[in-house]
Amino acid sequence: MIIKNFFMHLSENQLLNKAAQSYGFKLGAHSVVAGTNIEEAIESIKELNAQGISCTIDNLGEFVHEKSEALAAKKQILGVVEAIHKHKVDAHISLKPSQLGLDIDYDFCFENIKEIVEKASKYGIFINFDMENYARLQPSFDLLDELSKDYDNIGTVIQSYFFRADEDIKKYSNYRLRIVKGAYKELDTVAFQNKEEIDANFIELIEYHLLNGKFTSIATHDHNVINHVKQFVIDHDIPKEKFEFQMLYGFRKEMQLELAKEGYNFCTYIPFGTDWYGYFMRRLAERPQNLNLVVKQVFTKKTNAAIGAVAGAFLLGRLTSKKS
């Protein structure tokens, strides 16, 4: 819990975020982010597609408080939609409502997302609403509910650490859902704090949606969960067409390829852009073992740059904490 809180504290530090945007790719961020622009991301997607892996693309962005920033993000994501269509790659889009103005004005955010969903719908491209912290949870579901009246190319995420996840997964069983454990620091009044409880609920949610849902994206790097799911779908005669495994770009590459070769649907979460810092710190907070996975990937490339990046964040984070 101490390690998780530490990385969550770093993820919310805007000073570090700005520094990371300037120096991150020089320090090894390329191991977990698929480029700074859509052209680089598309090339990464093509490489993964060639190996039987589909992708979901995340245009990274944090701390959006101005309408101009949200409009710029919308323009970028609309460009991603066009790029997917133009290059005919096997990919869909994951977006965060906060990046499109949820913290500024609900109606403003709704119009931004609607424009993206409508354009994607014309091209047959799926849009996933990434879920964020608890304060944004219900407004994000409200956006989904309202847009679902006119569009069917949208789905969302269920986070297993929330007490309400069991209710939400039943309500949205007719949607394509990504099931995750959750990556934000939440109060004990709304979320489980114990890893064992979160993990147990994660399994329960996966099993429920596999049995009752439309399509299930199982987002995990945990081989124990993956092996459990493999046996569960065999025991309950669930076809492979009804689910997929998901992992993050740059993590457990060999396992990603292995699952794809075994005939499972596999999707890699592709983040791109310069605003990578908050995303990466939350991945470490969510599962500190991810740090080891990244380090192993870096060693494979015979460079210790990523270790220096994380160590630098650690030291700067300590100095920032002492000053505050």
C-alpha positions as CSV (number, residue, x, y, z in Angstrom):
1,M,0.0,0.0,0.0
2,I,2.9,2.4,0.8
3,I,4.4,1.8,-2.7
4,K,1.0,2.3,-4.3
5,N,0.4,5.5,-2.5
6,F,3.9,6.7,-3.5
7,F,3.3,6.2,-7.2
8,M,-0.2,7.7,-7.0
9,H,1.3,10.8,-5.4
10,L,3.8,11.0,-8.2
11,S,1.1,10.6,-10.9
12,E,-0.7,13.7,-9.6
13,N,2.4,15.9,-9.5
14,Q,2.1,18.4,-12.3
15,L,5.7,19.6,-12.0
16,L,6.9,16.1,-12.7
17,N,4.4,15.7,-15.5
18,K,5.8,18.7,-17.3
19,A,9.4,17.5,-16.8
20,A,8.5,14.1,-18.2
21,Q,7.0,15.6,-21.3
22,S,10.3,17.3,-22.0
23,Y,12.7,14.5,-21.2
24,G,10.7,11.3,-21.0
25,F,11.5,9.8,-24.4
26,K,15.2,10.6,-23.8
27,L,15.0,8.6,-20.6
28,G,13.3,5.5,-21.9
29,A,9.5,6.2,-22.0
30,H,9.5,4.7,-25.5
31,S,9.4,1.3,-23.8
32,V,5.9,1.9,-22.6
33,V,4.5,4.5,-25.0
34,A,4.1,3.8,-28.7
35,G,5.4,7.1,-30.0
36,T,4.8,10.8,-29.7
37,N,2.4,11.1,-32.6
38,I,-0.3,9.0,-34.4
39,E,2.1,8.2,-37.3
40,E,4.4,6.4,-34.9
41,A,1.5,4.7,-33.2
42,I,0.1,3.4,-36.4
43,E,3.4,1.8,-37.3
44,S,3.4,0.0,-33.9
45,I,-0.1,-1.1,-34.5
46,K,0.8,-2.5,-38.0
47,E,3.6,-4.5,-36.4
48,L,1.2,-6.0,-33.8
49,N,-1.5,-6.7,-36.3
50,A,1.0,-8.7,-38.3
51,Q,1.4,-10.9,-35.3
52,G,-2.3,-11.5,-34.9
53,I,-2.8,-8.8,-32.2
54,S,-5.5,-6.1,-32.3
55,C,-5.0,-2.7,-30.6
56,T,-6.9,0.0,-28.7
57,I,-5.4,3.5,-29.0
58,D,-5.2,6.0,-26.2
59,N,-4.3,9.6,-27.0
60,L,-2.6,10.5,-23.7
61,G,-3.6,13.6,-21.9
62,E,-3.8,14.8,-18.2
63,F,-4.8,17.9,-16.3
64,V,-7.3,19.3,-18.9
65,H,-8.8,22.5,-17.4
66,E,-9.3,24.7,-20.4
67,K,-11.8,24.3,-23.3
68,S,-9.0,24.9,-25.7
69,E,-7.1,21.9,-24.4
70,A,-10.2,19.7,-24.7
71,L,-10.8,20.9,-28.2
72,A,-7.3,20.1,-29.2
73,A,-7.6,16.6,-27.7
74,K,-10.9,16.1,-29.7
75,K,-9.1,17.2,-32.9
76,Q,-6.3,14.7,-32.2
77,I,-8.7,11.8,-31.5
78,L,-10.7,12.6,-34.7
79,G,-7.3,12.3,-36.5
80,V,-6.8,8.9,-34.9
81,V,-10.2,7.8,-36.2
82,E,-9.2,8.9,-39.7
83,A,-5.8,7.2,-39.4
84,I,-7.4,3.8,-38.4
85,H,-9.8,4.1,-41.4
86,K,-7.1,5.2,-43.8
87,H,-4.6,2.5,-42.9
88,K,-7.2,-0.2,-42.4
89,V,-5.6,-1.4,-39.2
90,D,-7.3,-3.6,-36.6
91,A,-7.7,-1.1,-33.9
92,H,-10.3,0.9,-31.9
93,I,-10.1,3.9,-29.6
94,S,-10.0,4.3,-25.8
95,L,-10.8,7.8,-24.6
96,K,-11.1,9.6,-21.2
97,P,-14.0,11.9,-20.7
98,S,-11.9,14.2,-18.6
99,Q,-9.5,14.8,-21.5
100,L,-12.5,16.0,-23.5
101,G,-13.8,18.5,-20.9
102,L,-15.7,16.5,-18.3
103,D,-14.1,18.5,-15.5
104,I,-15.0,21.8,-17.3
105,D,-18.7,21.3,-18.4
106,Y,-20.7,18.2,-18.9
107,D,-22.6,19.4,-22.0
108,F,-19.4,20.6,-23.6
109,C,-17.8,17.2,-23.0
110,F,-20.9,15.4,-24.3
111,E,-20.7,17.3,-27.6
112,N,-17.0,16.6,-28.0
113,I,-17.5,12.9,-27.4
114,K,-20.6,12.7,-29.6
115,E,-18.6,14.1,-32.5
116,I,-16.0,11.5,-32.1
117,V,-18.5,8.6,-31.6
118,E,-20.5,9.7,-34.7
119,K,-17.5,9.8,-37.0
120,A,-16.2,6.5,-35.6
121,S,-19.7,5.0,-36.2
122,K,-19.6,5.9,-39.9
123,Y,-16.3,3.9,-40.2
124,G,-17.4,1.0,-38.0
125,I,-14.8,1.8,-35.3
126,F,-15.5,1.0,-31.7
127,I,-15.0,3.6,-28.9
128,N,-14.3,2.6,-25.4
129,F,-14.9,5.0,-22.5
130,D,-12.1,4.6,-20.1
131,M,-13.2,5.0,-16.5
132,E,-11.2,7.3,-14.2
133,N,-11.6,8.1,-10.5
134,Y,-14.8,7.9,-8.4
135,A,-15.7,11.6,-8.8
136,R,-15.9,11.1,-12.6
137,L,-17.5,7.6,-12.5
138,Q,-21.2,8.4,-12.6
139,P,-20.9,11.3,-15.0
140,S,-19.0,9.0,-17.4
141,F,-21.8,6.4,-17.1
142,D,-24.3,9.2,-17.8
143,L,-22.4,10.0,-21.0
144,L,-22.5,6.4,-22.0
145,D,-26.2,6.1,-21.3
146,E,-27.1,9.2,-23.3
147,L,-25.0,8.4,-26.3
148,S,-26.2,4.8,-26.3
149,K,-29.6,6.1,-27.4
150,D,-28.2,6.9,-30.8
151,Y,-25.0,4.8,-31.2
152,D,-24.1,1.2,-30.7
153,N,-20.3,1.4,-31.2
154,I,-19.5,2.3,-27.6
155,G,-18.6,0.4,-24.4
156,T,-16.8,1.1,-21.2
157,V,-14.7,-0.2,-18.3
158,I,-15.7,-1.8,-15.0
159,Q,-13.2,-1.4,-12.1
160,S,-13.3,-4.2,-9.6
161,Y,-12.1,-2.2,-6.6
162,F,-15.4,-0.2,-6.5
163,F,-18.2,-1.6,-4.3
164,R,-20.7,-0.7,-7.0
165,A,-19.0,-2.7,-9.7
166,D,-21.3,-5.7,-9.2
167,E,-24.3,-3.5,-9.8
168,D,-22.7,-1.8,-12.8
169,I,-21.7,-4.9,-14.6
170,K,-25.2,-6.3,-14.4
171,K,-26.7,-3.0,-15.7
172,Y,-24.3,-2.9,-18.6
173,S,-24.2,-6.6,-19.5
174,N,-25.3,-5.9,-23.0
175,Y,-22.2,-3.8,-23.7
176,R,-18.7,-4.6,-24.7
177,L,-16.9,-4.2,-21.4
178,R,-13.2,-4.1,-20.3
179,I,-12.8,-5.4,-16.8
180,V,-9.9,-4.1,-14.7
181,K,-8.8,-3.9,-11.1
182,G,-8.6,-0.1,-10.9
183,A,-5.7,2.3,-10.9
184,Y,-6.7,5.3,-8.7
185,K,-6.4,5.9,-5.0
186,E,-10.0,5.8,-3.7
187,L,-11.6,6.2,-0.2
188,D,-12.5,3.1,1.8
189,T,-16.1,4.3,1.7
190,V,-16.4,3.6,-2.0
191,A,-13.7,1.0,-2.8
192,F,-12.0,-2.1,-1.5
193,Q,-8.5,-1.4,-0.1
194,N,-7.4,-5.0,0.3
195,K,-5.6,-6.6,-2.6
196,E,-7.2,-10.0,-1.9
197,E,-10.7,-8.5,-2.0
198,I,-10.0,-6.6,-5.2
199,D,-8.6,-9.7,-6.9
200,A,-11.6,-11.8,-5.8
201,N,-14.1,-9.3,-7.1
202,F,-12.1,-9.1,-10.3
203,I,-12.5,-12.8,-10.9
204,E,-16.2,-12.7,-10.0
205,L,-16.9,-9.8,-12.5
206,I,-15.0,-11.6,-15.3
207,E,-16.9,-14.8,-14.8
208,Y,-20.2,-13.0,-14.6
209,H,-19.7,-11.1,-17.9
210,L,-18.3,-14.1,-19.7
211,L,-21.5,-16.0,-18.8
212,N,-23.9,-13.2,-19.3
213,G,-22.3,-10.3,-21.2
214,K,-21.9,-9.3,-24.8
215,F,-18.1,-9.3,-25.1
216,T,-15.5,-9.3,-22.4
217,S,-12.1,-7.7,-22.5
218,I,-10.0,-9.1,-19.6
219,A,-7.3,-6.6,-18.8
220,T,-4.5,-8.2,-16.8
221,H,-0.8,-9.1,-16.8
222,D,-1.4,-11.7,-14.1
223,H,-0.8,-15.2,-15.5
224,N,-2.7,-16.7,-12.6
225,V,-5.9,-14.8,-13.7
226,I,-5.2,-15.7,-17.3
227,N,-4.9,-19.4,-16.5
228,H,-8.1,-19.3,-14.5
229,V,-10.0,-17.7,-17.4
230,K,-8.6,-20.3,-19.8
231,Q,-10.0,-23.1,-17.6
232,F,-13.3,-21.3,-16.9
233,V,-14.1,-20.8,-20.6
234,I,-13.4,-24.5,-21.2
235,D,-15.6,-25.6,-18.3
236,H,-18.5,-23.5,-19.4
237,D,-18.2,-23.9,-23.2
238,I,-17.6,-20.2,-23.8
239,P,-16.4,-19.6,-27.4
240,K,-13.2,-17.6,-27.9
241,E,-15.2,-15.1,-30.0
242,K,-16.8,-13.8,-26.9
243,F,-13.7,-12.5,-25.1
244,E,-10.2,-11.2,-25.4
245,F,-7.2,-10.7,-23.2
246,Q,-5.7,-7.2,-23.0
247,M,-2.3,-6.0,-21.8
248,L,-0.5,-2.7,-22.0
249,Y,2.0,-1.8,-24.7
250,G,5.5,-2.7,-23.6
251,F,4.5,-5.2,-20.9
252,R,4.9,-9.0,-21.0
253,K,5.5,-9.0,-24.8
254,E,6.3,-12.7,-24.9
255,M,3.0,-13.6,-23.2
256,Q,1.1,-11.4,-25.5
257,L,2.5,-13.2,-28.5
258,E,2.0,-16.6,-26.9
259,L,-1.7,-16.0,-26.2
260,A,-2.3,-14.8,-29.8
261,K,-0.5,-17.9,-31.1
262,E,-2.7,-20.0,-29.0
263,G,-5.7,-18.7,-30.8
264,Y,-7.1,-16.3,-28.2
265,N,-8.3,-12.8,-29.2
266,F,-5.6,-10.5,-27.9
267,C,-5.6,-6.7,-27.7
268,T,-2.7,-4.4,-26.8
269,Y,-3.5,-1.1,-25.2
270,I,-1.5,1.5,-27.2
271,P,-0.8,4.8,-25.5
272,F,0.9,7.6,-27.5
273,G,1.8,11.2,-27.1
274,T,4.2,13.2,-24.9
275,D,1.8,13.3,-21.9
276,W,2.8,9.8,-20.7
277,Y,3.9,10.4,-17.2
278,G,0.6,10.2,-15.2
279,Y,-0.4,7.1,-17.2
280,F,2.8,5.3,-16.4
281,M,2.8,6.2,-12.7
282,R,-0.7,4.8,-12.3
283,R,0.4,1.6,-14.0
284,L,3.1,1.2,-11.4
285,A,0.7,2.1,-8.6
286,E,-1.9,-0.4,-9.8
287,R,0.7,-3.2,-9.9
288,P,4.2,-2.4,-8.7
289,Q,5.4,-5.6,-10.4
290,N,4.9,-3.7,-13.6
291,L,8.2,-1.9,-12.8
292,N,10.0,-5.2,-13.0
293,L,8.3,-6.0,-16.3
294,V,9.5,-2.7,-17.8
295,V,13.0,-3.1,-16.5
296,K,13.2,-6.6,-18.1
297,Q,12.0,-5.1,-21.5
298,V,14.7,-2.4,-21.2
299,F,17.4,-4.9,-20.4
300,T,16.4,-6.8,-23.5
301,K,17.2,-3.7,-25.5
302,K,20.6,-3.4,-23.6
303,T,19.9,0.0,-22.1
304,N,19.2,1.2,-18.6
305,A,17.5,4.4,-19.6
306,A,14.1,3.5,-18.1
307,I,15.7,2.6,-14.8
308,G,17.2,6.1,-14.8
309,A,13.8,7.6,-15.6
310,V,12.0,5.9,-12.7
311,A,14.9,6.6,-10.3
312,G,14.8,10.2,-11.3
313,A,11.1,10.4,-10.7
314,F,11.6,8.7,-7.4
315,L,14.3,11.2,-6.3
316,L,12.4,14.2,-7.6
317,G,9.2,13.0,-6.0
318,R,11.0,12.8,-2.6
319,L,12.4,16.2,-3.0
320,T,9.0,17.6,-4.0
321,S,7.3,15.9,-1.0
322,K,9.9,17.4,1.4
323,K,9.3,20.9,0.1
324,S,5.6,20.7,0.3
